[in-house]
Amino acid sequence: MLQSFKLALKSIWSNKVRSALTMFGIIIGVASVIILVSLMNGYLNSQISQWGDLGATNINVTVVNQPSRSVTMEEMYAYLADHRDLFAGMSPTVSPGDGTLKVGNKKSEGTTITGVSESYASLVDKQMDRGRFLSYADVLSKQEVCVIGPYTAKRLFGSPEAALGEKVTYGGVNLTVIGLLKQKSKGKMEESGTDDVLLLPYSTALKMAHTAQPSAYLFAASSTDKAAVLSAKKSLEEYLHGVFHNKKHYTLMAMVEMLDQINRMMAQMSVLIGGIAGISLFVAGVGVMNIMLVSVTERTREIGIRKALGARPGVILQQFVLEAITTSVLGGLIGIGIGSGILNIVGMFLGYSVAATPKAILISFSVSVAIGLFFGYMPAKRAAALNPIDALRSE
């Protein structure tokens, strides 16, 4: 085995240009698999992280009140009080409508604007960087105050430090900034992202929207256990069905179900992207087989001499298979290095982690080794089956 491996390395080194061209396809294929799969995983993991930041225990409820059948905010709070064993809290969520935030001549049109209660921060794990969050008194007296995210503060005021105590105009109303949220995104902050938000009392938002009752609520289950979250959702669904008697008038979405869907999508997309990139590895394997067939043809006389001296067909087979595998392994290792290096460069420009995943490295390297074995076997078998006399007669 060791002697065959040495002969394989000697053959590769003595034909450096041909070996390099053979490896090139493997290098491109392995690097492509690592880059594409890692980019996809990095992007989807960033999306999962953003959804997870909204709270794994959360259940979003939307209702469409009818003249004959409706649910009020007071009734929803009463339901919450009766089911404290299932829920940790609840907050109405009110969208005052589309609009533009203005501070002097600066504008922000992509900011998510939501009216919430004083308990909203704890339900979605919003942390304060400076100032304070909304209070019950703000909600009760319909105060024109707001809490903003770091991206919003930077865009409108230049820096978070300059925003506290200043006014933001929205829908003709001057809202006083009383608090600044800590950054939630792990990468670069973006417009309309988790850090581009403005929160105001839901009572103020209802007044601005010219409506009396919210149409959306955010509930938080009392436990992070998936079964407990789904049990809380079922109870809430039964309550709303008892009110409306028609599923068209209400919708519920548990965040754990959304995360499950994203995870499934991530697995499917990773397989699809990996399969597309794997085509280049297959093409590279055909290249390995062609080069090995050429090598067998060129070395027919050498094979004949070795057989005449007593080399068994198994030894000849082993040598050529090892040569193909070695070529693929070296190409795979170089491809891993190049793919990881490109990802490090790409990571400097994207707002999420794109490090090469162990899974992508393992799969691409294993496939490259398998290619060497699979596509190198047929030329090796042909070499091993040569008749020594015919081989010695070849020129």
N, C-alpha and C positions, 0 to 999 in steps of 0.2 A: 504493500500500500504506500509506504513512504517513498520507495523508489519511483513508483508510478506518479506520485505527486510531484517529485522533483523533476521528472521528465516533462510533466505538464507545464510547470513553471518555466522550464527551459524553452519549451516550444513557444509559449506565449511571449517570452522575452526576445526570442530570436525573430519573431514576426511582430514587432511592436506596432507598426502602422495598422496591419490587418487586425490585430487584437484590439487596438484602440477603437477602430471603426466598429468592430463587433460589440464592444462594451458600450459604445455610444447610445445604441438603442436601449440597452438595459438602463443606462444612466438616466436618459430622458424619461423612460417609463416609470422608474422608481421615484424620481423627483416629482413627476406629475401626480402620481398617486398621493404622495406625502403632502404636497402643496394643496391640491384640490380638497382632499379629505380633511386636512387640518383647518383650512379656511372655512369649509362648511361647518365643521364642528365648532370652531371658534365663534362664528356668527350665530349659530343656533344656541350655543351656550350663553352668549350675551343676551339673546332674546329670552331664554329661560330665566336668566338672572333678573332681567327687568320685570318679567311677570311675577317672579318670586318675591321681588321687592314690594309688590303690591299686597302681599300677605297670603301665605298658603292656606290660612284658615278662612279667608274671606268668601262671602257669597254675595254676588251682585244681583239686585232685584229691580226689575222695571215693571211698572204697572200702568195700565191704560184705564183710567177711571171713566165710568159711564154714568149717565144721569140716574139710572136706576140702581146700579151696583158700583160701589167705590170703596176705597179704603183710605182713611185719613192718617195723617202723621201721628195723631194722638192714639189711634187704634194700633198702629205699628209699635209705638212705645209701650202700650198696654200688653201687646203680645210678647214683647221682649221681657217685660217684668214677670210675666207668667212662665217664661221658659229660660230662666237664668241658668238652669242646669245644662242647657244646650248652647247658649250664646254668651259671649263675653261682652258684647256691646253692639251698638248700631248707630249709624249716622245717616240722616238724609243727605242726598247728593243732588245739587241743583245746578244745572247749566244755564246761566243767564242769557245765553245766546251768543251768536258770533259777534265778534267785535275786535277792536284794536286797542291795545294799551298804549298810552302816550305819556311821555315825560318831556316837556318842552318840544323840541323838534325830532326827538327820537321815538320810534314806534316799534311795536312787537305784535305781529299778527298770528304767530304760530303757538302762542302760549296757551296751555290748557287752564281754563278758568272754571273753578268749581266752588259752589257754596256748600259748606260742610258744618258739622257741629263741633263742639269743643272736644269731643272724644275721638274725632277722626284721626288725629296724629297717632294715637296709641293703636288704632285698628290697623293702620298700614305702616307702622313703625317709622314715622317721620320724626327725625331728630332735629332739635333747634341748634343753630349755630350761634345766633345772638338774638336778643329781644325775647319775645314770648309768643306762645301760640294763642289761638282764639280762646276766649273764655265764655262761660255760660252767660255772663252779663252782656257780652258783645252780641250774642245771639238774641237774648231777651229784648234788648233795647235797639236792635237792628243797627248796630254801629257800622259806620262806613270805614272799616279797617280791613287790612289784608295781611297775609303772610305770603312771601314769595320765595321761589327757588333761587339757587345761586346763579344759574344761567340767565334767568330773567333779570336779576339784580345787575349782573355784569353788562347785559345788553342795554338796559335802560339808564343805569347810573354810572357805568364804568367800572364799578367794583362793589362787592357786597357791603363793605364798610360804609359807603356813601349813601346806601339806600335807606337805612333805618331812620324812621321819623319823617321821611319824605312822602310826597303825594304822587299817586299814580292815577291818571284819568282813564276811566273805562265807562263807556256808555253814558257819557256826560256826568258821571259821578266821580268826585275826587276821593280816592281811597288812601288812607294813611297807612304806610308800611310799619307794622308793629313788630314784625319778626322775620327772620331769615332762616331758611331751612339748610341743613347740612347737605353736602353733595351726596347723591345716591349712586349715580353712575360710576362704574369702576374705571372707565376709560375717559375719552374726551367727551365733554358735555356738548350736546347738540340741540338745535332748535326743535321744538315739539317733543323733546325727550323727557326723561323722568325729572330733570332739574329745571325744566322750563314750565313752571306752574305758578298759579296765583290762587290762593285759597281765601275765601271771605265767608262771613257768617251766612248760613243758608237762609235765614230770615231776610237779610239784606238782598241776597240773590233772588229770592221769591218776589220781593218788591220790585227789583229791576226787571224781572221777567214778567211782571204783571199777572201773577198767578197765585192762588191761595195754598195749593198743596203740591208737595214734591211728587215727581213721577218715578224717582229712583231712590234706592236705599242701599247702604252697604252694611251687611251683617258680618260679624266675626264669630266663628264657632269657638266654644270654650276650650277645645283641645286641638292640637295639631295633627292628631291621628286621622288618617283618611276616612276611616269608618265613621268616626265621630262627626267629621265635617259633612259627610254624605247623609248621616242620620239627621243632622240639624237642617240640611237642605230639604230632606223629605218632609220633616215637620212643618217647615215654612211653606212648602208647596201645598201640603194638605190644608193649611190655614187659608192660603190665597184661593185655592179651589173652592173652599167653602164659602168664600165671599163672592167670587165672580162666576163660578160654575162654568167657566169657559177658559181653556188654556190660552186662547188667543189674546186674552186681556192681561196676561202677566208672563214674564220670563225670569228664569233663575239661572245663574251661571256660577258654579263653584270653581274657584281658582285651581283646586287640585285636579279637576277634570280637564281644565285648559292646559295645565302643565303635562298631563298624561298625553294629550293630543300632540303637543309640541315635541315630547320625547319620541312618540311614534313617528312623527314627521322627520325628526332628526335621524332616526335609524334608517328610514326608507331613503332619505336623500343621501346619506352617507354611502349606502349600498349602491345607489344609482351613480353617484359621482365616482365612486371607486371603480365601478364597472366600466364607465366611460374611459377613465384613465388607464384601466387594465388592458384596454384594447392595444395601447401602445406597447405594453409589455408583451402581448401576444405577437405583435409584429416584430418586436425585438427578438423573440424566441425563434421565429422563422429565419431571421438573419443569422442567429447562432447556428442553426441547423445547416444553412447554406454554406457558411464559412467552414464548418466542420467537415462537410462533404467534400469541399475543395481541398481541405487539409488532408483528408484520407487519400484523395486522388494523387496529390502531390507527393505523399509519403508512402505510396504503394510499395516501392522497392525497399524502403526501410522496414516496412512491416514484413515483407517477404524474408529479408535477412534475419530479423528477430525470430520469426517462426522457424526458419531453417536451423537456427541455433538452439531451438527447443522451447521458445516462449509459447505458453499455452494460450488458446483463444481467450480465456477468461482474463488473462493479464493484459492482452491487447485491448479488450473491451473496457477493462478498468482504467487503463491509461487515458483513452479518448473520452470516456465519461467524466473522469476527474478534470480533464482539460476544459471541457465544456462547463462543468460546475464551477471551476475556479474562475473562469472568465466571467460567469454570471455573478458570482459572489463579489469579485472585485468591482464589477460594474454597479452592483447593488449598494456596496459600501460607499462608493463615490457618489452615487445618486442620493443616498441618505444625507451625506454631507452637504451636497449642493442644495437639495430641497430644504434642509434645515436652515442653511444660510440665507436663502431667498426669503423664507418665512420671517426670519429675524429682521430683514430689511423692510418687508411689507408691514410688519408689526409696528414700525415707527410711524407709519402713515395712517393706520386704521385705529379706531377707537375701542378695539377689543383684542383679547389675547389670541394669537395665532401660532403659538408654539407647536412644533411637531408632536403629535400625539403618539404615545407608545404603540397604540393599536395600529395606526397607519404605518409606522416604521416596521412593526412585526409582520404585518400582512404583506407589504411591498417587498420586504427582504425575503420572506418565505416564498413568495411567488417567483422572485428572481432565481432562487436556488432551485425551485421546482422546474423552472424553464430550462435551466442548464441540464438537469437530469432528464427531463422529458425529451427535449429537442436534441440533446447530445447522444441519446441512446441509439437512435437509428443509424447515424453515421458510425458510431462506435461498433455497433453490431455488424455493420457492413465490413468494417476493417477487420474485425475478429473472424469473419467468415471467409476472408480471402484465402485462396489456395496458394501455398508458399511458392510453388513452381511458376504459376501464372504471375504472381507478384514479382518474382525475380526477373521474369522476362520483360516486364513493363519498362518503358523509358520515360 
